[in-house]
C-alpha cells in the first residue's frame, strides 16, 4: 500500500519567510548561531515541517535550520552558520613539546595555547573543534583542554615510537 503525503500550509508557500534574523553567540570553531521567526500561523499543525523546509539567507547563502521550536506563540528557527564569522575563529599559538609522557609510553605530549576564544562560550567546545597542524600531522582539535589563569591550553598525546 502506498500513501501520498501532501504538504499543506495555511498560506501560499511563496509568502512564508523568515523575519527578525538575529545573530547570537559563537557555538563552535568558526560557527555562530542565528535565530529567526517564521511568519507562519502558530495554529498551523504543519508549522514545524514548514519551518524545517524553509531556508534563510545569511551572508548571501541559503541555509536550512538546524532545529525549529515553538516559543511564546512564535515559530523560531535556529541556524548554525559556519562561514564569514571571523569573530568565532579560534587558533593555536605557542607550540610546546613537553617530550615523552613516560619512558616506554610511546606517547609524546604536545601543548598549545588557544587564542581568540569568544567570551561567555564553552572553551572545551572550541578546544575540541579548532584544527591544528604540527609534526606533519593534522588534528581536528585537541585531545584534552586545560583552562588556567593564563588561558586555554590544548593538549595532544601523539604516538611516538621513540618514547
C-alpha positions as CSV (number, residue, x, y, z in Angstrom):
1,X,0.0,0.0,0.0
2,X,1.3,3.5,-0.9
3,X,0.4,6.7,0.8
4,X,0.7,10.1,-0.8
5,X,1.9,12.8,1.6
6,X,0.9,16.3,0.7
7,X,2.4,19.5,2.0
8,X,-0.4,21.6,3.4
9,X,0.1,25.2,4.5
10,X,-2.4,27.8,5.6
11,X,-0.6,30.4,3.5
12,X,0.9,30.1,0.0
13,X,4.5,28.7,0.2
14,X,5.9,31.8,-1.5
15,X,4.6,34.0,1.3
16,X,6.4,32.0,4.1
17,X,9.6,33.9,5.1
18,X,11.9,34.5,7.9
19,X,11.8,37.7,9.9
20,X,13.8,39.3,12.7
21,X,17.0,37.4,11.9
22,X,19.5,37.9,14.8
23,X,23.0,36.7,15.3
24,X,23.6,35.1,18.7
25,X,26.8,33.7,20.2
26,X,29.6,31.6,18.7
27,X,28.9,27.9,19.3
28,X,31.9,26.1,18.0
29,X,35.0,26.8,15.8
30,X,34.1,29.4,13.1
31,X,30.4,28.9,13.8
32,X,27.7,31.3,15.1
33,X,24.1,30.6,15.9
34,X,21.4,32.8,14.2
35,X,17.8,32.8,15.2
36,X,14.8,34.0,13.2
37,X,11.0,33.9,13.3
38,X,8.9,32.3,10.6
39,X,5.8,34.2,9.6
40,X,3.6,31.1,9.6
41,X,0.5,30.8,11.7
42,X,1.2,29.3,15.2
43,X,-2.0,27.3,14.8
44,X,-0.8,25.6,11.6
45,X,-0.3,21.9,12.5
46,X,2.5,21.7,9.9
47,X,4.4,24.6,11.4
48,X,7.5,22.6,12.3
49,X,7.6,20.9,8.9
50,X,7.3,24.2,7.2
51,X,10.0,25.7,9.4
52,X,12.4,22.8,8.7
53,X,11.8,23.1,4.9
54,X,12.2,26.9,4.6
55,X,15.7,28.3,4.0
56,X,17.0,31.6,5.3
57,X,19.7,33.6,3.5
58,X,22.6,34.5,5.8
59,X,25.8,36.2,4.4
60,X,24.4,35.8,0.9
61,X,23.9,32.0,1.2
62,X,20.8,29.9,1.8
63,X,20.7,27.7,4.9
64,X,18.3,25.1,6.3
65,X,17.5,25.5,10.0
66,X,19.3,23.1,12.3
67,X,16.2,23.0,14.5
68,X,12.9,24.6,15.0
69,X,10.8,25.4,18.1
70,X,7.5,26.8,19.1
71,X,8.1,29.5,21.7
72,X,5.7,32.2,23.1
73,X,3.3,31.8,20.1
74,X,6.1,32.1,17.5
75,X,7.8,29.6,15.3
76,X,11.6,30.0,15.8
77,X,14.3,28.6,13.6
78,X,17.9,28.1,14.7
79,X,20.7,28.3,12.1
80,X,24.4,27.2,12.6
81,X,26.3,29.5,10.2
82,X,29.9,28.2,9.6
83,X,31.2,30.8,7.2
84,X,32.0,34.5,7.3
85,X,32.2,34.5,11.1
86,X,35.7,35.8,11.9
87,X,34.9,36.6,15.5
88,X,34.3,32.9,16.0
89,X,37.6,31.7,14.6
90,X,40.0,30.4,17.2
91,X,43.6,29.4,16.5
92,X,46.6,27.8,18.2
93,X,49.7,29.6,19.3
94,X,52.8,28.8,21.5
95,X,53.5,25.3,20.4
96,X,55.3,23.4,23.1
97,X,56.7,19.9,23.0
98,X,56.8,18.5,26.6
99,X,58.6,15.3,25.5
100,X,57.6,11.7,26.2
101,X,54.8,11.2,28.7
102,X,56.8,8.4,30.3
103,X,59.7,6.1,29.4
104,X,58.3,3.3,27.3
105,X,54.9,5.0,26.8
106,X,55.3,5.6,23.1
107,X,53.4,8.8,23.6
108,X,54.6,12.4,23.2
109,X,52.9,15.3,25.0
110,X,52.3,18.5,22.9
111,X,50.6,21.6,24.2
112,X,49.4,24.8,22.5
113,X,47.6,28.0,23.7
114,X,44.1,28.5,22.2
115,X,43.7,32.1,21.1
116,X,40.6,34.3,20.3
117,X,38.2,32.3,22.4
118,X,34.9,34.2,22.4
119,X,33.7,35.5,25.8
120,X,31.0,33.5,27.6
121,X,31.4,30.4,25.4
122,X,32.3,26.8,26.1
123,X,36.1,26.8,25.9
124,X,36.0,22.9,25.7
125,X,33.9,23.0,22.6
126,X,36.4,25.4,20.9
127,X,39.4,23.5,22.1
128,X,37.9,20.2,20.7
129,X,37.0,21.7,17.3
130,X,39.8,24.1,16.4
131,X,42.0,22.4,13.8
132,X,45.8,22.1,14.4
133,X,48.8,21.0,12.4
134,X,52.2,20.1,13.7
135,X,54.8,17.4,13.3
136,X,53.5,16.8,9.8
137,X,50.1,15.7,11.2
138,X,46.7,17.3,11.2
139,X,44.2,17.2,14.0
140,X,40.5,18.3,14.2
141,X,41.0,19.5,17.7
142,X,42.9,18.8,21.0
143,X,42.7,15.5,22.9
144,X,42.1,17.4,26.1
145,X,41.8,21.0,27.3
146,X,43.0,22.9,30.4
147,X,41.7,26.3,31.4
148,X,44.1,28.3,33.6
149,X,44.6,31.9,34.7
150,X,47.0,32.1,31.6
151,X,44.3,31.0,29.2
152,X,43.0,27.8,27.5
153,X,45.6,25.2,26.5
154,X,45.0,22.2,24.2
155,X,46.9,19.0,24.8
156,X,47.8,16.2,22.4
157,X,49.2,12.8,23.3
158,X,50.6,11.5,19.9
159,X,52.1,8.2,19.0
160,X,55.9,8.4,19.0
161,X,57.9,5.1,18.8
162,X,60.9,6.9,20.2
163,X,59.2,7.4,23.6
